């Protein structure tokens, strides 16, 4: 009985750890400044630092309506 309950809990726990498809993890990158990200990542790599982007730099937008 205890073994069955333990196995059931373990199975449910493993189901919660299933990874999401890659398409769900990607964020719409409209406006992300990829050139600036590349420069920063290259500089960091030369310094032995790894960059994790939480809020990637955005491209400068010109105000409309002039």
N, C-alpha and C positions, 0 to 999 in steps of 0.2 A: 504494500500500500504506500509506504513512505517512498520507496524507489520509484513507483509510478508517478507520484506527485512531483518528485524531484525531476524526473525526466520531462514531465509536462511543462514545468516552470522553465527548465533549460531550453526546451524547444521554442517556447514563446519568447524567451529572451533573445534567442538567435534570430528569430523572425524580425525582431525590432532592429537588428543590426544590419539588415540587408541594405546594400548600397543602392542609391537612386541612379537611374540612367543618366548618362553624361548630359543629355539634352536638358534635363531638369535642373542640373547644377549650373549651367551656363547662364550668365546674366546678359540681358540685352546691353550691348556695349556701344550703343549710339552715343557719340560725343566723347568717348574715352580717347585720351591722347596717347596712342600706342607708341609714337616716336619718343615722347618724354619718358614713358615707362621703360622703353628699351635702354635709353641713356642711363637712367637711374639704376636699372638692374645690372648693366655692365659695370658701372662704377662700384656698385656693392659687391659684385663678384670679385673684382680686383682686390677689394679690401677683405675678402673672406666672409662677407655677410650675405645672408639669404633674405630676400624680400618677399613678404606675404602681403598682397594688396587687399586691404579692407575697403578702402575708398580710393579707387584709382583716380589719377588726375584727369580732369575733364578738359576738353578743348575749349579755348577761349571763344566765346560767342559774341558777335557784335549785336548791340541793342538794335531792335528794329523800330521803325517809326520815325527815325531821324530827325 
